[in-house]
Amino acid sequence: MVATPIGHLKDITLRALETLRSVDLILCEDTRVTRTLLSRYDIQKPMQSYFAGNEDRRVGPVVERLQAGESVALVTDAGTPGISDPGYLLVRACREAGVPVTPVPGPSALAAALSVSGLPSQRVLFLGFPPRKAGERSRFLADLAADPSTLVFYEAPHRIRAFLKEAMTAFSGRECVAGRELTKRFEWVGTVLDPEQVPERGEFVILFGPPPEKTAPALSAEEAPERVRALVAEGMEEKEALRQVARDMGVSRRDVYALVKGNRS
């Protein structure tokens, strides 16, 4: 599984070049795109297309060649194969057949965009390309509205504005950052405020930061003591009632105790 540049041809790794020169066959999403890369580095190897639509008839023969002792490199048009493409199907078939699979890591639009987004990356949910149909896309986004992760999507230029309009409504309050033409001449990464201002050119990585933190409800000098007394009346010890009200209101037990004490004086 050989990662290739997402735009800038110099982003290829030395190990990737060495691997592509040594294998018996290169499987690629589009032979024309891969030929440009191979020509740049004077690599001449047999190529065969492998993409969503022909993977069913490709997997079996490729596994047979691997079992016969040949070596095969799988690349995608740009980035790391197996991420939001059918590469995983070949990997699964290889593993089931006992054929070892080796990653040759390198460029990834997901990692590149996340690294310059300025959004938290402790918890990230990668969702690939969203559904194309409006109804399915709407339900898909609604299910994600409360997810606490930074959400990452890929999207095509002719669908980008429609997607952003729906997503920015579903994810109201989240910061939206878009990356376009990453590592290329007209690379752009920035905060999206108006979907209509986003140019419909180039492949996009769209990121939505975590939802805004909910502010703790205001601590009412009258309400807090009443809630404590109600819990005590139900049989809870006062100390535990203070803790419970503090948890419910997002404040310290000391703050609740001070209000209860002040209410009694």
Phi and psi in degrees as a GROMACS rama.xvg file:
@    title "Ramachandran Plot"
@    xaxis  label "Phi"
@    yaxis  label "Psi"
@TYPE xy
-107.007  119.301  VAL-2
-77.2864  136.958  ALA-3
-124.488  165.127  THR-4
-55.7246  146.697  PRO-5
-91.9454  1.51349  ILE-6
178.302  -60.0866  GLY-7
-80.1221  114.901  HIS-8
-64.5119  -18.9689  LEU-9
-76.7325  -6.06302  LYS-10
-79.9216  1.02047  ASP-11
-67.7305  142.596  ILE-12
-89.351  158.488  THR-13
-61.5124  -38.4901  LEU-14
-66.9466  -37.2401  ARG-15
-63.6867  -43.4226  ALA-16
-62.7296  -42.9649  LEU-17
-61.9878  -41.0835  GLU-18
-66.1181  -46.2979  THR-19
-63.5116  -31.3277  LEU-20
-74.7538  -22.5677  ARG-21
-98.9016  -19.0542  SER-22
-78.0074  164.433  VAL-23
-85.3739  -26.1121  ASP-24
-149.491  142.346  LEU-25
-115.075  118.333  ILE-26
-89.7332  130.55  LEU-27
-141.612  154.429  CYS-28
-64.1219  -47.9548  GLU-29
-136.609  115.217  ASP-30
-61.2839  -29.7216  THR-31
-67.2318  -40.3422  ARG-32
-68.0056  -46.123  VAL-33
-66.8874  -33.6539  THR-34
-61.2692  -34.2289  ARG-35
-62.0196  -43.2301  THR-36
-66.7865  -46.7873  LEU-37
-63.3274  -39.2237  LEU-38
-64.957  -36.8293  SER-39
-59.6836  -32.7778  ARG-40
-112.06  18.1088  TYR-41
54.2966  49.2913  ASP-42
-109.685  126.572  ILE-43
-121.591  105.816  GLN-44
-140.931  151.121  LYS-45
-60.9398  140.072  PRO-46
-123.7  153.87  MET-47
-146.244  138.768  GLN-48
-74.6998  145.603  SER-49
-148.034  109.422  TYR-50
-151.223  170.829  PHE-51
-61.9872  113.132  ALA-52
130.013  -31.5479  GLY-53
-121.999  4.2953  ASN-54
-62.7887  -31.5512  GLU-55
-60.7388  -39.2704  ASP-56
-90.1419  -9.41368  ARG-57
-90.3674  -38.0392  ARG-58
-56.3967  -51.535  VAL-59
-56.5138  -54.7438  GLY-60
-61.4548  -35.1079  PRO-61
-67.3778  -43.6124  VAL-62
-61.4001  -38.9397  VAL-63
-61.9832  -41.7019  GLU-64
-64.5391  -38.9932  ARG-65
-66.116  -41.2653  LEU-66
-66.1041  -24.0677  GLN-67
-83.1468  -1.81615  ALA-68
106.654  -0.668757  GLY-69
-78.942  163.828  GLU-70
-116.905  141.606  SER-71
-133.512  136.633  VAL-72
-108.597  132.648  ALA-73
-106.094  126.325  LEU-74
-127.547  159.098  VAL-75
-110.288  174.969  THR-76
-59.4291  -35.9967  ASP-77
-157.821  129.685  ALA-78
95.2198  -152.151  GLY-79
-96.8401  122.622  THR-80
-66.3805  152.163  PRO-81
92.3119  -8.93801  GLY-82
-105.281  109.52  ILE-83
59.883  36.3223  SER-84
-150.887  172.218  ASP-85
-78.2267  11.0764  PRO-86
-57.8222  -30.3678  GLY-87
-62.7088  -27.8553  TYR-88
-65.4447  -39.8661  LEU-89
-68.9109  -40.8372  LEU-90
-60.223  -44.5391  VAL-91
-62.2928  -43.7768  ARG-92
-63.7256  -38.407  ALA-93
-64.3548  -45.6376  CYS-94
-64.0497  -38.8811  ARG-95
-65.8991  -29.1743  GLU-96
-90.4561  1.23509  ALA-97
77.8742  18.5837  GLY-98
-91.2896  123.616  VAL-99
-67.1374  142.734  PRO-100
-121.933  129.133  VAL-101
-118.82  130.487  THR-102
-82.9788  136.738  PRO-103
-115.911  88.7872  VAL-104
-69.7392  161.197  PRO-105
177.213  -141.587  GLY-106
-58.9627  147.149  PRO-107
-152.657  125.351  SER-108
-61.3025  -35.9155  ALA-109
-58.8369  -53.2085  LEU-110
-67.7719  -38.8192  ALA-111
-63.0732  -46.6756  ALA-112
-66.9302  -42.8052  ALA-113
-62.2714  -36.8004  LEU-114
-66.3787  -26.0649  SER-115
-112.715  10.5764  VAL-116
-79.2229  -27.2963  SER-117
76.8663  12.0032  GLY-118
-101.28  152.448  LEU-119
-62.8639  141  PRO-120
-120.914  13.3868  SER-121
-65.5765  -31.5122  GLN-122
-138.324  111.47  ARG-123
-126.556  135.524  VAL-124
-117.883  111.153  LEU-125
-91.6529  126.93  PHE-126
-119.315  4.04906  LEU-127
60.5537  -145.683  GLY-128
-83.0181  128.898  PHE-129
-71.2341  164.019  PRO-130
-56.1728  145.22  PRO-131
-80.5534  -34.2297  ARG-132
-76.6813  136.843  LYS-133
-57.0636  -45.1291  ALA-134
-63.7427  -45.756  GLY-135
-64.6921  -39.5983  GLU-136
-64.7189  -40.0108  ARG-137
-62.2025  -45.2659  SER-138
-66.9908  -39.6467  ARG-139
-58.2921  -46.5481  PHE-140
-70.0346  -38.8298  LEU-141
-61.0004  -37.1275  ALA-142
-67.285  -19.4719  ASP-143
-98.9172  -5.22761  LEU-144
-55.2474  -37.4355  ALA-145
-96.9277  1.3141  ALA-146
-64.4578  130.783  ASP-147
-79.4904  -1.89647  PRO-148
-80.0262  164.341  SER-149
-76.6919  124.118  THR-150
-98.1829  134.456  LEU-151
-126.727  130.39  VAL-152
-128.491  155.978  PHE-153
-105.889  147.167  TYR-154
-153.053  148.923  GLU-155
-83.9633  154.673  ALA-156
-60.8917  -36.51  PRO-157
-75.9464  -8.86543  HIS-158
-114.36  -0.820063  ARG-159
-64.335  -42.8266  ILE-160
-68.662  -42.4798  ARG-161
-61.6943  -42.0152  ALA-162
-64.3508  -46.2705  PHE-163
-62.3698  -40.4627  LEU-164
-59.431  -46.6193  LYS-165
-69.4164  -44.2704  GLU-166
-66.8932  -40.29  ALA-167
-68.474  -24.7536  MET-168
-76.5708  -45.8014  THR-169
-65.8339  -34.4812  ALA-170
-107.095  40.4537  PHE-171
-53.1541  130.863  SER-172
97.3231  -18.2348  GLY-173
-84.3267  144.424  ARG-174
-74.3558  136.23  GLU-175
-114.314  124.756  CYS-176
-123.396  136.456  VAL-177
-120.441  143.526  ALA-178
-121.063  131.149  GLY-179
-134.231  139.587  ARG-180
55.9101  41.5809  GLU-181
-58.514  133.147  LEU-182
71.4393  1.61676  THR-183
-97.5529  179.619  LYS-184
-59.9172  -40.2077  ARG-185
-104.992  36.6282  PHE-186
-56.0742  138.535  GLU-187
-146.049  133.48  TRP-188
-135.309  127.673  VAL-189
-169.573  172.714  GLY-190
-78.0174  135.129  THR-191
-96.5501  123.031  VAL-192
-111.124  -33.9767  LEU-193
-134.291  112.428  ASP-194
-55.8684  -31.7944  PRO-195
-67.7452  -18.2941  GLU-196
-89.5102  -4.08872  GLN-197
-83.7193  121.85  VAL-198
-67.3857  139.819  PRO-199
-87.9541  60.0403  GLU-200
-141.025  138.359  ARG-201
83.6756  161.274  GLY-202
-80.7042  144.38  GLU-203
-115.537  145.822  PHE-204
-116.141  123.726  VAL-205
-114.042  130.796  ILE-206
-124.521  135.62  LEU-207
-118.363  124.043  PHE-208
-68.5706  172.528  GLY-209
-59.5137  155.627  PRO-210
-63.6624  152.235  PRO-211
-60.2501  144.506  PRO-212
-66.8136  138.354  GLU-213
-75.9705  131.685  LYS-214
-79.1168  143.403  THR-215
-66.1592  142.823  ALA-216
-61.0263  146.062  PRO-217
-59.0195  139.78  ALA-218
-86.8975  109.921  LEU-219
-86.6292  131.318  SER-220
-63.5092  -24.7322  ALA-221
-91.0509  -40.5318  GLU-222
-70.0601  -43.9865  GLU-223
-58.7616  -50.6613  ALA-224
-60.3419  -37.0112  PRO-225
-63.7845  -39.8255  GLU-226
-68.277  -38.1203  ARG-227
-63.3622  -46.9928  VAL-228
-62.1702  -37.1027  ARG-229
-65.2107  -40.8804  ALA-230
-66.5637  -39.5261  LEU-231
-64.2047  -40.226  VAL-232
-64.0208  -26.5352  ALA-233
-82.7298  -1.77402  GLU-234
110.867  0.0271952  GLY-235
-83.7571  140.788  MET-236
-64.8918  147.403  GLU-237
-58.7926  -39.5963  GLU-238
-60.8247  -42.712  LYS-239
-71.8724  -34.2516  GLU-240
-63.0319  -39.5245  ALA-241
-62.3357  -43.1257  LEU-242
-62.9443  -44.1244  ARG-243
-61.8055  -46.6501  GLN-244
-65.3085  -37.4883  VAL-245
-62.6329  -42.5138  ALA-246
-64.3819  -43.7698  ARG-247
-62.6037  -33.893  ASP-248
-101.164  -0.457898  MET-249
68.9398  32.8162  GLY-250
-129.726  178.05  VAL-251
-82.029  155.619  SER-252
-62.3026  -33.0958  ARG-253
-61.2733  -39.3517  ARG-254
-64.6302  -41.8607  ASP-255
-66.3895  -41.3632  VAL-256
-61.2318  -41.2626  TYR-257
-63.5446  -38.3432  ALA-258
-69.9384  -40.9329  LEU-259
-64.05  -44.3118  VAL-260
-64.3227  -42.161  LYS-261
-66.5597  -32.9576  GLY-262
-68.6623  -28.4356  ASN-263
-83.1529  -21.4413  ARG-264
